[in-house]
Structures are given as C-alpha cells and as structure tokens.
Amino acid sequence: MKILVTGGTGFTGTALVERLVSEGHAVTALDYKEGLKTEELRRLGAEVVIGSVTDRDVVARCMDGAEIVFHLAAAFREMNVPESFYDEVNVQGTRNVLEAAHASGVRRFIYCSTCGVHGNVDDPPAAEDAPIQPADYYQKTKYEAEPIVNEYFRKGLKTVILRPAAIYGPGDPERFFMIYKRVATGTFPMFGDGKTYYHPLYIDNLVDALMLAMEDGKGDGEAYLIADEEYVEIERLVREVGKSLGVDVRIPHYPVWPLVAAGHVCEKVCRPFGLTPPIFPRRVDWFRQNRAFDISKAKRDLGYVPRVGLSEGLKRTAQWYRSEGYLSPVDSQDSQSYSKAG
C-alpha cells in the first residue's frame, strides 16, 4: 500500500517507516526537518519530503494516492516558541492532515496522541476513561486535536487514536538519555521519595501497536493507551538503567519542592533571551507526577502484546548509546565488579 507518515524523520516516525518499508509498502515520510537517519530512509526506498503539516499544499501533495495515514507530527519540547506554535502545529496541523485525508479517500487514519492528556494519574493505573487533565501546552494541544479526529470519523474516515506512554529505545538521542547520562556517572540525585510511577514504552512495542491499528476493522473510532507490560517506580527505573550499563548507581534523595520553584524561575528568566533553561517545570514533573496505565483495552481490541520487556529494552538502548558515542564504551572490569557485587 501507499502510506503517508507525518513526523516521519523523527524517532518514532523513523522506526515506523523502516518497518513499513521492510514489509513492502510504499512510504512517504513528511517532516519539517531532516532526522538522524533520513538518508538511510531514502536508501531503503522511502520518499522523504521536508515540509510542515501547517502547509496545506505540501500535505495535499504528500497525500496523493495514500491509502493509510499515520499522523505523528507534533510540536514537542519546543522551548523558545510562543504558545500559539503548539496550537498551529498540533491542532490546526492535525486538521489540515485530516481534511486532506478525507478529501483523498484515505482508508484509515491513525493519530498518535499522548498518555500525557491524562496528566498526573490520581488513581493508578489509568484507563482511557480516566480524567483528562493535561499539564502543559503540548499535552493540552495533543488532546484538543482528538475531538477533530473524532469529527472526521463521524464524516466517514476510519480513525484510530493511540496514546503512547514514555517512548524510548535505540535511535532516540533525547528522551531517556538524561537518565542514562546521570546513571553512568555512578550517582543519580533523586528529588522526592522515588516512588512516583513511570510507564515506559519500548519503540518496537509502539511500532507493533501502530501496525495493528492499520488493520481494517480494528479500533475504529476508539482511543487506546499504549505502553509496556509494567509500570515501575522511578527509583527502580534508575536502578534498572544502572544494571543495563553495568553501573552500581548511588541514589541520594533531596526535597522536590525547591527544584519545582527553580524550574519555574529558570524558565521565566531564560524565555525573554531565547535561551533553553537548564531546568524547567516539565522536566521536574518526572519526579512527582504518576504515569501508570491499564493497556487491557488495546490488548483486547487490537491484539496488542508488548514483546520487549523493561530489562531487555534498557539493555538494547544502552548498547545503542554506547555504539553511537553518546556514552563511553563499557569497561569490562567495572562491569564484572558490578556483577560480583549484585
């Protein structure tokens, strides 16, 4: 089939495009910039178009002949842009893609939202009917696009909404890298008690879910939380990262509220100068907001089964960070020392 993937040169988009091409599909990847593996995608046979989902003409050209659309493009962790930028990309951009898909007679439309629409999970684990309480502009605008997706479902376009948890894995230079980088030093400062829940999602598991959602009759008009089999306390996550690196990590604890205050101050001070703050509220939220989800609906309706568990996923990710030079190569003596100790 001919398939359009918006956000196709990003972390998730690249992994999805690679899978689609490997299964024989003709893929167009639309994104606003080149990614780490853009040239590799071209060598595999994917068409890569550099352009924005805010540009209706570009979207219409990429949509020509498409049977399936995966809409992954989004403004995410943009620090030096006005609030309206998130609305322009995440809400209006989604409407642009939906309009073009509907006009072109696309067979299925899969929208990648985020588990963040549920904000802090008050009663874990949360299912799809848990309260909607986004905590920032990204989460807010990702949810504001969901009713637009449902609007086009009522118009006859077969749509599915996926809300992924915390995506990580080989090919991602950002999301989990800060955790690995700190753990690699041997000390990870923990603000708070470390018992906050976090729900990882290994990239291959997410791609499996996306592939399932493109099958006719699966999940039409529904929204699904997608995550790994288990959620964990963040202190356990840090220790598991340590195991993947062969590091016996020390975790001293500190009060979280001074960090919260510092995050807000840094963001306000840096914004007028166009600087990326070293610490900001969203990063601080990792220490204090619960993310724990019930994926039984996706299992039941889509046939989703997370194949890669936490320890294996973290190990593969550690190997990638080292092979790509993000972290120094493993010291076999240190690794052996850790094995004997633990």
Contacts in CASP RR format, 6 or more apart in sequence:
PFRMAT RR
TARGET T0000
AUTHOR 0000-0000-0000
METHOD contacts of the structure
MODEL  1
MKILVTGGTGFTGTALVERLVSEGHAVTALDYKEGLKTEELRRLGAEVVI
GSVTDRDVVARCMDGAEIVFHLAAAFREMNVPESFYDEVNVQGTRNVLEA
AHASGVRRFIYCSTCGVHGNVDDPPAAEDAPIQPADYYQKTKYEAEPIVN
EYFRKGLKTVILRPAAIYGPGDPERFFMIYKRVATGTFPMFGDGKTYYHP
LYIDNLVDALMLAMEDGKGDGEAYLIADEEYVEIERLVREVGKSLGVDVR
IPHYPVWPLVAAGHVCEKVCRPFGLTPPIFPRRVDWFRQNRAFDISKAKR
DLGYVPRVGLSEGLKRTAQWYRSEGYLSPVDSQDSQSYSKAG
1 25 0 8 1.000
1 26 0 8 1.000
1 67 0 8 1.000
1 68 0 8 1.000
2 25 0 8 1.000
2 26 0 8 1.000
2 27 0 8 1.000
2 28 0 8 1.000
2 65 0 8 1.000
2 66 0 8 1.000
2 67 0 8 1.000
2 68 0 8 1.000
3 20 0 8 1.000
3 25 0 8 1.000
3 26 0 8 1.000
3 27 0 8 1.000
3 28 0 8 1.000
3 66 0 8 1.000
3 67 0 8 1.000
3 68 0 8 1.000
3 69 0 8 1.000
3 70 0 8 1.000
3 214 0 8 1.000
4 27 0 8 1.000
4 28 0 8 1.000
4 30 0 8 1.000
4 62 0 8 1.000
4 63 0 8 1.000
4 66 0 8 1.000
4 68 0 8 1.000
4 69 0 8 1.000
4 70 0 8 1.000
5 13 0 8 1.000
5 16 0 8 1.000
5 17 0 8 1.000
5 20 0 8 1.000
5 27 0 8 1.000
5 28 0 8 1.000
5 29 0 8 1.000
5 30 0 8 1.000
5 69 0 8 1.000
5 70 0 8 1.000
5 72 0 8 1.000
6 30 0 8 1.000
6 31 0 8 1.000
6 53 0 8 1.000
6 59 0 8 1.000
6 62 0 8 1.000
6 69 0 8 1.000
6 70 0 8 1.000
6 71 0 8 1.000
6 72 0 8 1.000
6 73 0 8 1.000
6 97 0 8 1.000
7 13 0 8 1.000
7 29 0 8 1.000
7 30 0 8 1.000
7 31 0 8 1.000
7 32 0 8 1.000
7 72 0 8 1.000
7 73 0 8 1.000
7 74 0 8 1.000
8 14 0 8 1.000
8 16 0 8 1.000
8 17 0 8 1.000
8 29 0 8 1.000
8 30 0 8 1.000
8 31 0 8 1.000
8 41 0 8 1.000
8 48 0 8 1.000
8 72 0 8 1.000
8 73 0 8 1.000
9 29 0 8 1.000
9 31 0 8 1.000
9 33 0 8 1.000
9 34 0 8 1.000
9 35 0 8 1.000
9 37 0 8 1.000
9 38 0 8 1.000
9 41 0 8 1.000
9 48 0 8 1.000
10 31 0 8 1.000
10 35 0 8 1.000
10 36 0 8 1.000
10 72 0 8 1.000
11 167 0 8 1.000
11 171 0 8 1.000
11 172 0 8 1.000
11 174 0 8 1.000
11 175 0 8 1.000
11 203 0 8 1.000
12 72 0 8 1.000
12 112 0 8 1.000
12 164 0 8 1.000
12 167 0 8 1.000
12 203 0 8 1.000
12 206 0 8 1.000
12 207 0 8 1.000
13 29 0 8 1.000
13 70 0 8 1.000
13 72 0 8 1.000
14 35 0 8 1.000
14 36 0 8 1.000
14 37 0 8 1.000
14 41 0 8 1.000
14 171 0 8 1.000
15 171 0 8 1.000
15 203 0 8 1.000
15 204 0 8 1.000
15 206 0 8 1.000
15 207 0 8 1.000
16 70 0 8 1.000
16 72 0 8 1.000
16 207 0 8 1.000
16 210 0 8 1.000
17 27 0 8 1.000
17 29 0 8 1.000
17 41 0 8 1.000
17 44 0 8 1.000
17 46 0 8 1.000
18 41 0 8 1.000
18 44 0 8 1.000
19 207 0 8 1.000
19 211 0 8 1.000
20 27 0 8 1.000
20 211 0 8 1.000
21 27 0 8 1.000
21 41 0 8 1.000
21 44 0 8 1.000
21 45 0 8 1.000
21 46 0 8 1.000
22 44 0 8 1.000
26 47 0 8 1.000
27 45 0 8 1.000
27 46 0 8 1.000
27 47 0 8 1.000
28 46 0 8 1.000
28 47 0 8 1.000
28 48 0 8 1.000
28 49 0 8 1.000
28 62 0 8 1.000
28 66 0 8 1.000
29 41 0 8 1.000
29 46 0 8 1.000
29 47 0 8 1.000
29 48 0 8 1.000
29 49 0 8 1.000
30 49 0 8 1.000
30 51 0 8 1.000
30 53 0 8 1.000
30 58 0 8 1.000
30 59 0 8 1.000
30 62 0 8 1.000
30 73 0 8 1.000
31 48 0 8 1.000
31 49 0 8 1.000
31 50 0 8 1.000
31 51 0 8 1.000
31 73 0 8 1.000
32 50 0 8 1.000
32 51 0 8 1.000
32 52 0 8 1.000
32 53 0 8 1.000
32 73 0 8 1.000
33 50 0 8 1.000
34 50 0 8 1.000
36 171 0 8 1.000
36 173 0 8 1.000
37 171 0 8 1.000
38 48 0 8 1.000
41 48 0 8 1.000
42 48 0 8 1.000
49 58 0 8 1.000
49 61 0 8 1.000
49 62 0 8 1.000
51 58 0 8 1.000
52 58 0 8 1.000
52 89 0 8 1.000
53 59 0 8 1.000
53 71 0 8 1.000
53 73 0 8 1.000
53 89 0 8 1.000
53 93 0 8 1.000
53 94 0 8 1.000
53 96 0 8 1.000
53 97 0 8 1.000
54 88 0 8 1.000
54 89 0 8 1.000
54 92 0 8 1.000
54 93 0 8 1.000
54 96 0 8 1.000
55 96 0 8 1.000
56 96 0 8 1.000
56 99 0 8 1.000
56 100 0 8 1.000
59 96 0 8 1.000
59 97 0 8 1.000
59 100 0 8 1.000
60 100 0 8 1.000
60 103 0 8 1.000
60 104 0 8 1.000
63 69 0 8 1.000
63 97 0 8 1.000
63 100 0 8 1.000
63 101 0 8 1.000
63 103 0 8 1.000
63 104 0 8 1.000
63 106 0 8 1.000
64 104 0 8 1.000
65 104 0 8 1.000
66 101 0 8 1.000
66 104 0 8 1.000
66 106 0 8 1.000
67 106 0 8 1.000
67 107 0 8 1.000
67 108 0 8 1.000
68 106 0 8 1.000
68 107 0 8 1.000
68 108 0 8 1.000
68 109 0 8 1.000
68 110 0 8 1.000
68 214 0 8 1.000
69 97 0 8 1.000
69 101 0 8 1.000
69 106 0 8 1.000
69 108 0 8 1.000
69 109 0 8 1.000
69 110 0 8 1.000
70 110 0 8 1.000
70 112 0 8 1.000
70 210 0 8 1.000
70 214 0 8 1.000
71 94 0 8 1.000
71 97 0 8 1.000
71 98 0 8 1.000
71 109 0 8 1.000
71 110 0 8 1.000
71 111 0 8 1.000
71 112 0 8 1.000
72 112 0 8 1.000
73 89 0 8 1.000
73 93 0 8 1.000
73 97 0 8 1.000
74 89 0 8 1.000
74 90 0 8 1.000
74 112 0 8 1.000
74 138 0 8 1.000
74 142 0 8 1.000
75 81 0 8 1.000
75 85 0 8 1.000
75 86 0 8 1.000
75 88 0 8 1.000
75 89 0 8 1.000
75 90 0 8 1.000
75 138 0 8 1.000
75 141 0 8 1.000
76 138 0 8 1.000
77 138 0 8 1.000
77 174 0 8 1.000
77 282 0 8 1.000
78 85 0 8 1.000
78 86 0 8 1.000
79 276 0 8 1.000
79 277 0 8 1.000
79 280 0 8 1.000
80 271 0 8 1.000
80 274 0 8 1.000
80 275 0 8 1.000
80 276 0 8 1.000
83 137 0 8 1.000
86 137 0 8 1.000
86 138 0 8 1.000
86 140 0 8 1.000
86 141 0 8 1.000
87 141 0 8 1.000
87 144 0 8 1.000
89 141 0 8 1.000
90 138 0 8 1.000
90 141 0 8 1.000
90 142 0 8 1.000
90 144 0 8 1.000
90 145 0 8 1.000
91 141 0 8 1.000
91 144 0 8 1.000
91 145 0 8 1.000
91 148 0 8 1.000
94 111 0 8 1.000
94 145 0 8 1.000
94 148 0 8 1.000
94 149 0 8 1.000
95 145 0 8 1.000
95 148 0 8 1.000
98 109 0 8 1.000
98 148 0 8 1.000
98 149 0 8 1.000
98 152 0 8 1.000
98 157 0 8 1.000
101 109 0 8 1.000
101 152 0 8 1.000
101 157 0 8 1.000
102 152 0 8 1.000
102 155 0 8 1.000
102 156 0 8 1.000
102 157 0 8 1.000
105 157 0 8 1.000
106 157 0 8 1.000
107 158 0 8 1.000
107 216 0 8 1.000
108 158 0 8 1.000
108 159 0 8 1.000
108 160 0 8 1.000
108 213 0 8 1.000
108 214 0 8 1.000
108 216 0 8 1.000
109 149 0 8 1.000
109 152 0 8 1.000
109 157 0 8 1.000
109 158 0 8 1.000
109 159 0 8 1.000
109 160 0 8 1.000
110 159 0 8 1.000
110 160 0 8 1.000
110 161 0 8 1.000
110 162 0 8 1.000
110 210 0 8 1.000
110 213 0 8 1.000
110 214 0 8 1.000
111 145 0 8 1.000
111 146 0 8 1.000
111 149 0 8 1.000
111 159 0 8 1.000
111 160 0 8 1.000
111 161 0 8 1.000
111 162 0 8 1.000
112 162 0 8 1.000
112 164 0 8 1.000
112 210 0 8 1.000
113 142 0 8 1.000
113 143 0 8 1.000
113 145 0 8 1.000
113 146 0 8 1.000
113 161 0 8 1.000
113 162 0 8 1.000
113 163 0 8 1.000
113 164 0 8 1.000
113 223 0 8 1.000
114 138 0 8 1.000
114 139 0 8 1.000
114 142 0 8 1.000
114 163 0 8 1.000
114 164 0 8 1.000
115 163 0 8 1.000
115 164 0 8 1.000
115 165 0 8 1.000
115 166 0 8 1.000
115 199 0 8 1.000
115 225 0 8 1.000
115 226 0 8 1.000
115 227 0 8 1.000
115 291 0 8 1.000
115 293 0 8 1.000
116 134 0 8 1.000
116 135 0 8 1.000
116 139 0 8 1.000
116 142 0 8 1.000
116 163 0 8 1.000
116 291 0 8 1.000
117 132 0 8 1.000
117 134 0 8 1.000
117 139 0 8 1.000
117 142 0 8 1.000
117 143 0 8 1.000
117 146 0 8 1.000
117 163 0 8 1.000
118 126 0 8 1.000
118 130 0 8 1.000
118 131 0 8 1.000
118 132 0 8 1.000
118 133 0 8 1.000
118 163 0 8 1.000
118 293 0 8 1.000
119 133 0 8 1.000
119 134 0 8 1.000
119 135 0 8 1.000
119 139 0 8 1.000
119 289 0 8 1.000
120 133 0 8 1.000
120 135 0 8 1.000
120 285 0 8 1.000
120 288 0 8 1.000
120 289 0 8 1.000
120 290 0 8 1.000
121 130 0 8 1.000
121 197 0 8 1.000
121 289 0 8 1.000
121 290 0 8 1.000
121 291 0 8 1.000
121 292 0 8 1.000
121 293 0 8 1.000
122 131 0 8 1.000
122 290 0 8 1.000
123 130 0 8 1.000
124 197 0 8 1.000
124 231 0 8 1.000
124 290 0 8 1.000
124 292 0 8 1.000
124 293 0 8 1.000
125 199 0 8 1.000
125 231 0 8 1.000
125 292 0 8 1.000
125 293 0 8 1.000
125 294 0 8 1.000
126 225 0 8 1.000
126 292 0 8 1.000
126 293 0 8 1.000
126 294 0 8 1.000
127 225 0 8 1.000
127 293 0 8 1.000
127 294 0 8 1.000
127 296 0 8 1.000
127 297 0 8 1.000
128 163 0 8 1.000
128 223 0 8 1.000
128 224 0 8 1.000
128 225 0 8 1.000
128 297 0 8 1.000
132 143 0 8 1.000
134 140 0 8 1.000
134 142 0 8 1.000
134 143 0 8 1.000
135 282 0 8 1.000
135 285 0 8 1.000
135 289 0 8 1.000
136 281 0 8 1.000
136 282 0 8 1.000
146 161 0 8 1.000
146 223 0 8 1.000
149 159 0 8 1.000
149 161 0 8 1.000
150 159 0 8 1.000
150 221 0 8 1.000
152 159 0 8 1.000
153 159 0 8 1.000
153 220 0 8 1.000
153 221 0 8 1.000
158 216 0 8 1.000
158 217 0 8 1.000
158 220 0 8 1.000
158 221 0 8 1.000
159 220 0 8 1.000
159 221 0 8 1.000
160 213 0 8 1.000
160 218 0 8 1.000
160 219 0 8 1.000
160 220 0 8 1.000
160 221 0 8 1.000
160 222 0 8 1.000
160 224 0 8 1.000
161 221 0 8 1.000
161 222 0 8 1.000
161 223 0 8 1.000
161 224 0 8 1.000
162 209 0 8 1.000
162 210 0 8 1.000
162 213 0 8 1.000
162 223 0 8 1.000
162 224 0 8 1.000
162 226 0 8 1.000
163 223 0 8 1.000
163 224 0 8 1.000
163 225 0 8 1.000
163 226 0 8 1.000
164 201 0 8 1.000
164 206 0 8 1.000
164 209 0 8 1.000
164 226 0 8 1.000
164 227 0 8 1.000
165 199 0 8 1.000
165 200 0 8 1.000
165 201 0 8 1.000
165 225 0 8 1.000
165 226 0 8 1.000
165 227 0 8 1.000
165 228 0 8 1.000
165 291 0 8 1.000
165 293 0 8 1.000
166 175 0 8 1.000
166 198 0 8 1.000
166 199 0 8 1.000
166 200 0 8 1.000
166 201 0 8 1.000
166 291 0 8 1.000
167 175 0 8 1.000
167 201 0 8 1.000
167 203 0 8 1.000
167 206 0 8 1.000
168 175 0 8 1.000
168 176 0 8 1.000
168 200 0 8 1.000
168 201 0 8 1.000
168 202 0 8 1.000
168 203 0 8 1.000
168 313 0 8 1.000
168 317 0 8 1.000
169 176 0 8 1.000
169 202 0 8 1.000
169 203 0 8 1.000
169 313 0 8 1.000
169 316 0 8 1.000
169 317 0 8 1.000
169 320 0 8 1.000
170 203 0 8 1.000
170 316 0 8 1.000
170 317 0 8 1.000
170 319 0 8 1.000
170 320 0 8 1.000
171 203 0 8 1.000
171 320 0 8 1.000
171 324 0 8 1.000
172 203 0 8 1.000
172 317 0 8 1.000
173 324 0 8 1.000
173 326 0 8 1.000
176 241 0 8 1.000
176 317 0 8 1.000
177 321 0 8 1.000
177 326 0 8 1.000
179 188 0 8 1.000
179 237 0 8 1.000
179 238 0 8 1.000
179 241 0 8 1.000
180 241 0 8 1.000
180 245 0 8 1.000
180 317 0 8 1.000
180 318 0 8 1.000
180 321 0 8 1.000
180 326 0 8 1.000
180 327 0 8 1.000
181 326 0 8 1.000
181 327 0 8 1.000
182 188 0 8 1.000
182 189 0 8 1.000
183 238 0 8 1.000
183 241 0 8 1.000
183 242 0 8 1.000
183 245 0 8 1.000
183 247 0 8 1.000
183 249 0 8 1.000
184 245 0 8 1.000
184 247 0 8 1.000
184 327 0 8 1.000
184 328 0 8 1.000
186 247 0 8 1.000
186 248 0 8 1.000
186 249 0 8 1.000
186 250 0 8 1.000
187 249 0 8 1.000
187 250 0 8 1.000
187 251 0 8 1.000
187 252 0 8 1.000
188 238 0 8 1.000
188 249 0 8 1.000
188 250 0 8 1.000
188 251 0 8 1.000
189 251 0 8 1.000
189 252 0 8 1.000
189 254 0 8 1.000
190 234 0 8 1.000
190 235 0 8 1.000
190 238 0 8 1.000
190 251 0 8 1.000
190 252 0 8 1.000
190 253 0 8 1.000
190 254 0 8 1.000
190 287 0 8 1.000
191 253 0 8 1.000
191 254 0 8 1.000
191 255 0 8 1.000
191 256 0 8 1.000
191 259 0 8 1.000
191 284 0 8 1.000
191 287 0 8 1.000
191 288 0 8 1.000
192 253 0 8 1.000
192 254 0 8 1.000
192 255 0 8 1.000
192 256 0 8 1.000
192 287 0 8 1.000
192 288 0 8 1.000
193 253 0 8 1.000
194 233 0 8 1.000
194 234 0 8 1.000
194 235 0 8 1.000
194 253 0 8 1.000
194 287 0 8 1.000
195 233 0 8 1.000
195 234 0 8 1.000
195 235 0 8 1.000
196 233 0 8 1.000
196 234 0 8 1.000
196 286 0 8 1.000
196 287 0 8 1.000
196 288 0 8 1.000
196 289 0 8 1.000
196 290 0 8 1.000
197 231 0 8 1.000
197 232 0 8 1.000
197 233 0 8 1.000
197 234 0 8 1.000
197 290 0 8 1.000
197 291 0 8 1.000
197 292 0 8 1.000
198 231 0 8 1.000
198 232 0 8 1.000
198 233 0 8 1.000
198 234 0 8 1.000
198 237 0 8 1.000
198 286 0 8 1.000
198 291 0 8 1.000
198 292 0 8 1.000
199 227 0 8 1.000
199 228 0 8 1.000
199 231 0 8 1.000
199 232 0 8 1.000
199 291 0 8 1.000
199 292 0 8 1.000
199 293 0 8 1.000
200 227 0 8 1.000
200 228 0 8 1.000
200 231 0 8 1.000
200 232 0 8 1.000
200 237 0 8 1.000
200 310 0 8 1.000
201 226 0 8 1.000
201 227 0 8 1.000
201 228 0 8 1.000
202 228 0 8 1.000
202 306 0 8 1.000
202 308 0 8 1.000
202 309 0 8 1.000
202 310 0 8 1.000
202 313 0 8 1.000
204 307 0 8 1.000
204 308 0 8 1.000
205 226 0 8 1.000
205 228 0 8 1.000
205 306 0 8 1.000
205 307 0 8 1.000
205 308 0 8 1.000
206 226 0 8 1.000
208 304 0 8 1.000
208 305 0 8 1.000
208 306 0 8 1.000
208 307 0 8 1.000
209 224 0 8 1.000
209 226 0 8 1.000
209 298 0 8 1.000
209 302 0 8 1.000
209 304 0 8 1.000
212 218 0 8 1.000
212 302 0 8 1.000
212 303 0 8 1.000
212 304 0 8 1.000
213 219 0 8 1.000
213 224 0 8 1.000
213 302 0 8 1.000
218 301 0 8 1.000
218 302 0 8 1.000
218 303 0 8 1.000
219 301 0 8 1.000
219 302 0 8 1.000
222 297 0 8 1.000
222 301 0 8 1.000
224 295 0 8 1.000
224 297 0 8 1.000
224 298 0 8 1.000
224 301 0 8 1.000
224 302 0 8 1.000
224 304 0 8 1.000
225 293 0 8 1.000
225 294 0 8 1.000
225 295 0 8 1.000
225 297 0 8 1.000
225 298 0 8 1.000
226 295 0 8 1.000
226 298 0 8 1.000
226 304 0 8 1.000
227 293 0 8 1.000
227 295 0 8 1.000
227 306 0 8 1.000
228 306 0 8 1.000
228 308 0 8 1.000
228 309 0 8 1.000
228 310 0 8 1.000
229 295 0 8 1.000
229 306 0 8 1.000
229 309 0 8 1.000
230 309 0 8 1.000
230 310 0 8 1.000
231 291 0 8 1.000
231 292 0 8 1.000
231 293 0 8 1.000
232 240 0 8 1.000
232 310 0 8 1.000
234 286 0 8 1.000
234 287 0 8 1.000
235 251 0 8 1.000
238 249 0 8 1.000
238 251 0 8 1.000
239 249 0 8 1.000
239 251 0 8 1.000
240 310 0 8 1.000
240 311 0 8 1.000
240 314 0 8 1.000
241 249 0 8 1.000
241 314 0 8 1.000
241 318 0 8 1.000
242 248 0 8 1.000
242 249 0 8 1.000
243 311 0 8 1.000
243 314 0 8 1.000
243 338 0 8 1.000
244 311 0 8 1.000
244 313 0 8 1.000
244 314 0 8 1.000
244 315 0 8 1.000
244 317 0 8 1.000
244 318 0 8 1.000
245 318 0 8 1.000
245 327 0 8 1.000
245 330 0 8 1.000
246 330 0 8 1.000
246 334 0 8 1.000
246 335 0 8 1.000
246 338 0 8 1.000
246 339 0 8 1.000
247 334 0 8 1.000
247 338 0 8 1.000
248 337 0 8 1.000
248 338 0 8 1.000
248 341 0 8 1.000
248 342 0 8 1.000
256 284 0 8 1.000
256 287 0 8 1.000
256 288 0 8 1.000
259 279 0 8 1.000
259 284 0 8 1.000
259 287 0 8 1.000
260 281 0 8 1.000
260 284 0 8 1.000
260 288 0 8 1.000
262 279 0 8 1.000
263 277 0 8 1.000
263 279 0 8 1.000
263 280 0 8 1.000
263 281 0 8 1.000
263 283 0 8 1.000
263 284 0 8 1.000
264 281 0 8 1.000
266 277 0 8 1.000
266 278 0 8 1.000
266 279 0 8 1.000
266 280 0 8 1.000
267 277 0 8 1.000
267 280 0 8 1.000
267 281 0 8 1.000
269 277 0 8 1.000
270 276 0 8 1.000
270 277 0 8 1.000
271 277 0 8 1.000
295 304 0 8 1.000
295 306 0 8 1.000
298 304 0 8 1.000
299 305 0 8 1.000
308 316 0 8 1.000
318 327 0 8 1.000
321 327 0 8 1.000
322 328 0 8 1.000
322 329 0 8 1.000
322 330 0 8 1.000
END
